[in-house]
Amino acid sequence: METPFIFGKIATEKNFTDREMETDYLVQNFTSLINTIIISPRRWGKSSLVNKVSKMAMEQEKHLRVCHIDLFNVRNEEHFYSLLAQKVIAATSTRWEEAVENAKSFFSQLVPKISIGTDPMNEVSIDFDWEAVKRNPDEVLDLAENIAKKKGVKIVICIDEFQNIAEFTDPDYFQKKLRSHWQLHQHVAYCLYGSKRHMMLEVFTNSSKPFYKFGNLIFLNKIDTPHLVEFFNTRFADTGKSITKEASHLIAKLVDNHPYYAQQLAQQSWLRTKDICTVEIVSEAHAALVEQLSLLFVTITETLTNQQLNYLKALIAGEKSIGSTDVMHRYQISSTTSIARSKAALVKNDILDNKAGEYSFQDPIYAYWLKTEYFGIGK
């Protein structure tokens, strides 16, 4: 029997839960060609949300095309330009012959190098002479707008891991170049998101950066417990099993309503359930999940300094005034300056999330492991 819970990949249809408000808002933005930036911690379902919205928007707007680009392995401008051209042409072509023709006809200064794989529609790759692109980047950056005008369509370009452009050589200059073109487009909109929340915030909320106020900002929140409970009940029932109300609530509590871990712990609980999932089964699945991830957590913890660990211990213990003399002495924190440095480093390394000055763990299972296994608090 196929598991009813999905994690680590795009969640679709029955595997997608909640986000009704964000979905409706994004569909309207896509069909109205409004630039959108989605910001949230890692593994909160941004890609699944964008995937769902893309399909819904294209069903509503027949002349809309959505182009998906992932910058995960993109580390320089050259690769960015090639990938942008390739994905835009693929999203606006119905046949590989059309894709090849588009690759040729929409460039006057650049000569694209086209290669075709065994599956032509999915393996038409485009490359350029880098020196030529550096002299004429306009043709690539305006490609989507030119295609949209010529074909009478609207295009939304969705770019995942967008924060990676901050790692390019001279990133501010590159961002200025992108914005100077993209802000003029009338037939193309951009949906930009990524897994490094602090870097996305720096790119889009820092008034000195080129992409400041580029579009509507959406901050994803955790999924509310009632939605998760309903989701667990429905998915268990779909497979002929059931889950108690207490067990459903316990899953949500143990993962602190984290979308990825909610699916993972629900799956582990479902696999252990013959007929009815109980609190005992969920607790057993949670203990197994913590043990499964313990080696990863050890590796992460070994990278932290003593001062960072001392700060985390105080945070986990629920200390409200960590900067007070008494608390710093109790947890062997050297100074308030050390606290500030620890916070900055932990946010940068995606261990903590800073939301309006309130610091919390991005990974609730890691927080639990630190508290119970590493620090031995509450055991």
Secondary structure, DSSP 8 states (H G I E B T S, - for coil): ---S---SS---GGG----HHHHHHHHHHHHTT--EEEE--TTSSHHHHHHHHHHHHHHH-TTEEEEEEE-TT--SHHHHHHHHHHHHHHHT-SSHHHHHHHHHHT-SS---EEEE-SSTTT-EEEE--HHHHHH-THHHHTHHHHHHHHHT-EEEEEEETGGGGGGSSSHHHHHHHHHHHHTT-SSEEEEEE-S-HHHHHHHHH-TTSTTTT-SEEEE-----HHHHHHHHHHHHHHTT-EE-HHHHHHHHHHTTT-HHHHHHHHHHHHHT-SSEE-HHHHHHHHHHHHHHHHHHHHHHHHTS-HHHHHHHHHHHTT-S-TTSHHHHHHTT---HHHHHHHHHHHHHTTSEEEETTEEEES-HHHHHHIIIIIS-TT-
